Amino acid sequence: MKMRIFLLSTLFLFSLSAIKAQNWAQLTPPYNYIITSCWFDESSPNNGWFSGWRLAGADPVSYGYKTTDGGGSFSYLTFSYYFWLAQDVYFTNSINGIMVGGGIIQTVNGGDTWNLVVDNISMMGWMYDVMFADANNGYAVGQTYDNSYTSYWGVIYKTTNGGGSWTNSTITYETQNQNTDFRAVYSTGSGIIYAGGLNTLGSSSLFKSTDDGATWSALNFFNDVNSLFFTSVDTGYAATNVGIFKTTDVGSTWNNILSTTQALNSIYIKNEFGLAVGTTGQIYNTTDRGLNWTLMTSPITNQDLLRVFVVSNSLAYVVGTSGTIIKYEVPTGGIVKESDSPNEFILLQNYPNPFNPTTRIKFSLPQVSNVELKVFNILGNEVTTLINEEKPAGSYEVEFDASLLPSGVYFYQLKAENYITTKKMILMK
């Protein structure tokens, strides 16, 4: 018992130290080529994909990395010559993924192979951002041009079959003094789409469609829009050249909630936790779903951070120039195995309960089992995964650290073989 208490105390102190250090680690990919985007599988968070490009002579050749161990190692893959300047990668599930840039490619086998869907010659331009409203309906935005490179259009590509085929239409025209260099797209569903980009002509840089892209309205917004993220139909955030803007009225008005002297390039919020990243290694975080933002200590100050992907409240990845990949990971608990031989599946009530900020969860397995132990908030959104692996028979104790979470009611759920049970716990700060 003394040894177990000592182990738990040590793990608790380590977890607090990690939080105070903000626990960023720089990963080492095979090359120092620019990395433009990343995506990680929330159901198997060690599995992720990265997109980027490199110069081969004068050609911006696309490439990708795949990791199956959380960035511990990387597999390098090249694509069709007719897919240039890879800018963004997005998966609708563990096997179906899309990458956009000068063209569009798709994988239907988890990234093992990629097929060219739209080539760079027929596109005559490039797409910067892609997202899906559901498994079938996706959107990509960017800029196209004519053969003489003198006329430009702001363009949206749409798919209704998960990325297997795409159609395109024009949002804006340079000849009408409209900004055309789109960098961000977000759909809140039901045909509502937002598209934003750089303000190169002094006109609006943010547009909205309520009919799935058939028509567009210019919003009263004039800063460079680099990234968009909505936490609800009403509430959204824009990462811009001067900070973060927020809307709470479906895009009608936008207020500057965080001013910065340098550009923010990407923003992502998952449950209560979110990150915004930008030039010269800037990183801001929120722990209250975007209400407040705090500057973090960044491990990178000499590179531009281009994209962030938040997996959970305790795990995120950021990519950028010169092969930059940094990983944010906060230990959510230590696992202690007790030496006994239980004869049934059991999930006990956490102790203490209520708690602040840590509590312990015990469970028992009568046989070798694939175990998932997850925490959810009162809305049913997953907060974190404490365990997702095979465990031998025995009794276990897990420490859950909620230092980054707000007070409230939470639920923890154990899945082991055919056994599923959920219990409630209360965080009081």
C-alpha positions in Angstrom: 0.0 0.0 0.0 2.8 2.4 0.8 4.5 1.7 -2.5 1.2 2.3 -4.4 0.6 5.6 -2.6 4.1 6.7 -3.4 3.6 5.8 -7.1 0.4 7.8 -7.2 2.0 10.8 -5.5 4.9 10.7 -7.9 2.6 10.5 -10.9 0.5 13.3 -9.5 3.5 15.6 -9.1 4.7 14.7 -12.5 1.3 15.6 -14.0 1.3 19.0 -12.3 4.8 19.7 -13.5 3.9 18.8 -17.0 1.0 21.2 -16.9 3.1 24.0 -15.6 5.8 23.3 -18.3 2.9 23.3 -20.8 4.4 20.0 -22.0 5.3 20.8 -25.6 7.7 18.4 -27.3 9.3 18.9 -30.7 9.1 15.8 -33.0 11.6 14.9 -35.7 10.3 14.1 -39.2 12.7 12.7 -41.8 13.1 16.0 -43.7 12.9 19.7 -43.0 10.3 20.4 -45.8 7.4 22.7 -45.0 4.5 20.9 -43.3 1.2 22.6 -44.0 -1.4 20.5 -42.2 -2.1 17.5 -40.1 -5.0 15.2 -39.0 -5.2 12.6 -36.2 -7.7 9.8 -35.7 -9.6 10.6 -32.5 -10.6 6.9 -32.1 -6.9 5.9 -32.4 -5.0 9.0 -31.5 -1.5 7.6 -32.3 -2.5 7.4 -36.0 -2.1 10.7 -38.0 -1.3 12.2 -41.4 0.7 15.2 -42.4 0.7 17.2 -45.7 3.4 19.4 -47.2 5.4 20.3 -50.2 9.0 20.7 -51.3 10.7 22.3 -54.3 12.0 19.9 -57.0 13.7 22.4 -59.3 11.0 25.0 -59.7 8.1 22.6 -59.0 6.3 22.6 -55.6 6.0 18.8 -55.3 3.6 17.5 -52.7 4.4 14.8 -50.1 2.9 13.3 -46.9 3.9 11.6 -43.7 2.0 9.0 -41.8 2.5 8.0 -38.2 1.1 5.2 -36.2 2.9 5.9 -32.9 2.0 9.5 -32.1 4.9 11.0 -34.0 7.5 8.7 -32.7 8.3 7.6 -36.3 7.1 8.6 -39.8 6.5 7.0 -43.1 7.2 9.2 -46.1 5.0 9.1 -49.2 5.0 11.0 -52.5 1.9 11.6 -54.7 1.0 12.1 -58.4 3.1 14.7 -60.2 -0.2 16.4 -61.1 -0.9 17.2 -57.4 1.2 20.2 -56.4 1.6 22.4 -53.3 -0.3 20.3 -50.8 -2.0 22.6 -48.3 -4.5 20.7 -46.1 -5.5 17.1 -45.2 -8.8 16.0 -43.7 -10.2 12.5 -43.0 -14.0 11.8 -42.6 -13.2 8.6 -40.8 -10.2 6.3 -40.2 -10.0 5.2 -43.9 -11.4 8.0 -46.1 -9.2 11.1 -46.5 -8.8 14.1 -48.7 -5.8 16.3 -49.4 -6.0 19.6 -51.3 -3.6 21.9 -52.9 -2.9 22.3 -56.6 -5.4 19.5 -57.2 -7.3 17.1 -55.0 -6.4 13.5 -54.0 -8.3 10.9 -52.0 -7.5 7.8 -50.0 -10.0 5.1 -49.2 -7.6 2.8 -47.3 -6.3 4.9 -44.5 -3.6 6.7 -46.5 -1.8 3.6 -47.8 -2.5 4.8 -51.4 -3.9 8.1 -52.8 -5.8 8.6 -56.1 -5.8 11.8 -58.1 -9.4 13.2 -58.3 -8.7 16.7 -59.6 -5.4 17.5 -61.3 -3.5 20.8 -61.1 -3.9 21.4 -64.9 -7.7 21.4 -64.9 -7.8 23.2 -61.5 -5.6 26.1 -62.7 -5.0 27.2 -59.2 -4.8 25.8 -55.7 -7.1 25.1 -52.7 -5.8 26.1 -49.2 -8.4 24.6 -46.9 -10.8 21.7 -46.8 -13.5 20.5 -44.3 -16.5 18.2 -44.2 -19.9 19.0 -42.7 -20.6 15.2 -42.5 -19.2 12.1 -44.1 -20.5 13.0 -47.6 -20.6 16.8 -47.9 -17.2 18.6 -48.1 -15.9 21.9 -49.2 -12.5 23.3 -50.3 -11.7 26.9 -51.1 -8.8 28.7 -52.8 -7.9 30.7 -55.8 -7.9 30.0 -59.6 -6.6 32.1 -62.5 -6.7 32.3 -66.3 -4.0 31.1 -68.8 -2.3 34.5 -68.8 -2.2 34.8 -64.9 -3.9 38.2 -65.1 -7.4 37.4 -63.9 -8.2 35.6 -60.6 -11.3 34.1 -59.0 -12.1 33.0 -55.5 -13.4 29.4 -55.9 -15.1 26.7 -53.8 -15.0 23.0 -54.7 -17.8 20.8 -53.3 -18.3 17.1 -53.0 -21.4 15.1 -52.0 -19.9 11.7 -52.1 -17.1 11.9 -49.5 -14.5 13.3 -51.9 -14.9 10.8 -54.8 -15.8 13.7 -57.2 -15.9 17.5 -57.0 -17.7 20.4 -58.7 -16.5 24.0 -58.5 -18.1 27.4 -58.6 -16.9 31.0 -58.3 -17.4 33.0 -55.0 -15.7 36.2 -56.0 -14.2 38.0 -59.1 -11.1 40.1 -59.0 -12.5 42.2 -61.9 -15.3 43.2 -59.6 -12.8 44.4 -57.0 -13.5 41.4 -54.8 -10.8 39.5 -52.8 -10.1 36.1 -54.3 -7.3 34.6 -52.3 -9.4 32.3 -50.0 -7.6 30.6 -47.1 -10.4 29.2 -44.9 -13.7 27.5 -45.1 -16.2 26.2 -42.5 -19.7 24.7 -42.8 -22.0 24.5 -39.8 -24.3 22.3 -41.8 -27.7 22.8 -43.4 -26.1 24.5 -46.4 -24.4 27.3 -44.3 -20.8 27.9 -45.4 -18.3 30.6 -44.4 -15.3 31.4 -46.6 -12.5 33.8 -45.8 -9.2 34.9 -47.1 -6.7 37.7 -47.6 -7.7 41.3 -48.0 -5.6 42.3 -51.0 -8.1 44.8 -52.6 -9.5 46.6 -49.5 -12.9 45.0 -49.8 -14.6 42.4 -47.6 -12.5 39.3 -46.8 -15.3 37.1 -45.4 -18.3 35.7 -47.1 -21.3 33.6 -46.2 -23.6 31.3 -48.1 -26.9 29.9 -46.8 -27.8 27.8 -49.8 -24.8 25.5 -50.0 -22.6 27.8 -52.1 -25.1 28.8 -54.8 -25.0 32.4 -53.7 -22.7 34.4 -51.4 -23.0 37.5 -49.3 -20.1 39.7 -48.2 -19.8 40.2 -44.4 -18.6 43.3 -42.7 -15.1 42.0 -42.2 -11.8 43.4 -43.6 -8.9 41.7 -41.9 -7.0 38.7 -43.4 -8.8 35.5 -42.5 -6.4 32.6 -42.2 -8.6 30.1 -40.4 -12.2 29.6 -39.3 -13.7 27.4 -36.6 -17.2 27.2 -35.2 -18.2 25.7 -31.9 -21.9 26.0 -32.7 -24.2 27.2 -35.4 -24.1 30.7 -33.8 -20.6 30.9 -32.4 -17.5 31.0 -34.5 -13.9 32.2 -34.4 -11.6 33.7 -37.0 -7.8 33.6 -36.8 -6.5 36.7 -38.6 -3.5 38.9 -39.2 -4.3 40.9 -36.1 -5.7 38.3 -33.6 -8.8 36.4 -33.0 -12.3 37.6 -33.8 -15.6 36.0 -32.5 -19.2 36.0 -33.7 -22.2 34.9 -31.6 -24.9 35.8 -34.2 -24.2 33.4 -37.1 -21.6 35.8 -38.6 -23.5 39.0 -38.7 -21.0 40.8 -36.4 -17.4 39.9 -35.4 -15.6 41.3 -32.3 -11.9 41.3 -31.7 -11.4 39.2 -28.5 -7.6 38.9 -28.8 -5.2 41.4 -30.4 -1.8 40.2 -31.6 1.0 42.1 -33.3 1.7 39.1 -35.6 -0.6 36.9 -37.7 -2.4 33.9 -36.3 -2.6 31.2 -39.0 -4.8 28.5 -37.5 -7.4 27.9 -34.7 -9.0 24.7 -33.4 -11.3 24.1 -30.4 -12.2 20.7 -29.1 -14.7 20.6 -26.2 -13.4 23.2 -23.7 -9.8 23.2 -24.9 -8.5 25.1 -28.0 -5.3 26.4 -29.5 -4.5 29.2 -32.0 -1.0 29.3 -33.6 0.9 31.7 -35.8 4.1 33.3 -37.0 7.3 33.1 -35.0 6.0 30.3 -32.9 3.0 32.0 -31.3 0.7 29.7 -29.4 -2.4 30.8 -27.5 -4.7 28.4 -25.6 -8.2 28.5 -24.2 -9.7 26.2 -21.5 -13.2 27.7 -21.6 -14.3 27.0 -25.2 -12.9 30.3 -26.5 -14.0 32.8 -23.9 -10.5 33.6 -22.8 -7.1 33.1 -24.5 -3.7 32.9 -22.9 -0.2 33.1 -24.5 1.7 29.9 -23.9 5.5 29.4 -23.8 6.3 28.0 -27.2 9.2 25.6 -27.9 9.5 27.2 -31.3 10.3 30.9 -31.9 12.2 30.9 -35.2 9.6 29.2 -37.4 6.0 30.0 -38.5 3.3 27.7 -37.2 0.8 27.0 -40.0 -1.8 24.6 -38.7 -3.1 23.1 -35.4 -5.1 20.0 -34.8 -6.6 19.4 -31.3 -7.3 15.7 -30.6 -8.6 16.2 -27.0 -8.2 18.4 -23.9 -4.8 16.8 -23.4 -3.4 16.1 -26.8 -2.7 18.4 -29.9 -0.3 18.7 -32.8 1.0 21.8 -34.5 3.0 22.0 -37.8 4.9 24.6 -39.7 7.9 25.7 -41.7 11.2 23.8 -42.0 9.7 20.5 -40.9 8.3 21.8 -37.7 6.0 19.4 -35.7 5.3 20.0 -32.1 3.1 17.9 -29.8 1.2 19.0 -26.8 0.5 16.2 -24.4 -0.6 16.5 -20.7 -0.6 13.2 -18.8 -4.2 12.6 -17.6 -3.4 9.9 -15.1 -1.2 7.1 -14.0 -2.2 3.4 -14.1 -1.4 1.2 -11.1 -2.1 -2.5 -11.4 -3.0 -4.4 -8.2 -2.1 -8.1 -7.8 -5.4 -10.0 -7.5 -7.6 -12.2 -9.7 -11.1 -10.7 -10.0 -13.8 -12.9 -11.3 -16.0 -10.2 -12.9 -15.9 -6.9 -14.7 -16.3 -4.0 -12.2 -16.1 -0.2 -12.4 -16.1 1.4 -9.0 -17.1 5.0 -8.1 -14.2 7.4 -8.3 -12.7 8.7 -5.1 -12.7 11.4 -3.9 -16.0 12.6 -5.4 -16.5 15.5 -5.6 -12.8 16.2 -6.4 -10.4 19.0 -7.2 -8.4 18.6 -9.4 -7.5 14.9 -9.3 -9.5 11.7 -8.5 -8.9 8.0 -8.8 -10.9 5.4 -10.7 -10.7 1.7 -10.0 -11.9 -1.1 -12.3 -11.4 -4.9 -12.5 -11.0 -7.3 -15.4 -11.5 -11.1 -15.1 -9.7 -11.7 -18.4 -7.5 -10.2 -21.0 -9.5 -7.4 -22.5 -9.4 -4.5 -25.0 -10.1 -1.6 -22.6 -11.4 1.9 -23.2 -11.8 4.3 -20.3 -13.0 7.7 -21.4 -14.3 10.9 -19.7 -17.2 12.9 -21.1 -18.7 16.2 -20.1 -22.4 16.8 -19.3 -23.1 17.4 -23.0 -21.8 14.0 -23.9 -18.6 15.3 -25.6 -15.5 13.3 -25.0 -13.0 15.1 -22.8 -10.2 12.7 -22.8 -9.2 9.0 -23.2 -7.5 7.6 -20.1 -7.0 4.1 -21.5 -7.2 2.6 -25.0 -5.3 -0.6 -25.1 -5.3 -4.3 -24.2 -4.9 -5.1 -20.5 -4.4 -8.5 -18.8 -6.8 -9.7 -16.1 -6.5 -7.8 -12.8 -7.6 -4.8 -10.8 -6.4 -1.3 -11.9 -6.4 2.2 -10.5 -6.2 5.2 -12.7 -5.6 8.8 -11.7 -7.6 11.4 -13.6 -6.2 15.0 -13.5 -8.8 17.7 -14.4 -6.6 20.7 -13.9 -7.4 22.1 -17.3 -11.2 21.5 -17.1 -13.9 23.8 -15.6 -16.1 22.8 -12.7 -19.1 20.6 -13.5 -20.5 17.2 -13.8 -18.5 14.6 -15.8 -19.1 11.0 -16.7 -16.5 8.2 -17.0 -17.2 5.1 -19.1 -15.5 1.7 -19.1 -15.7 -0.5 -22.2 -14.1 -4.0 -21.9 -15.2 -6.7 -24.3 -19.0 -6.8 -24.0 -19.0 -4.9 -20.7 -20.0 -1.2 -20.8 -20.9 0.9 -17.8 -20.8 4.6 -17.0 -20.6 6.6 -13.7 -20.9 10.2 -12.7 -18.3 12.4 -11.0 -18.3 16.0 -9.9 -15.4 18.5 -10.3 -15.6 21.4 -7.9 -12.9 24.1 -8.1 
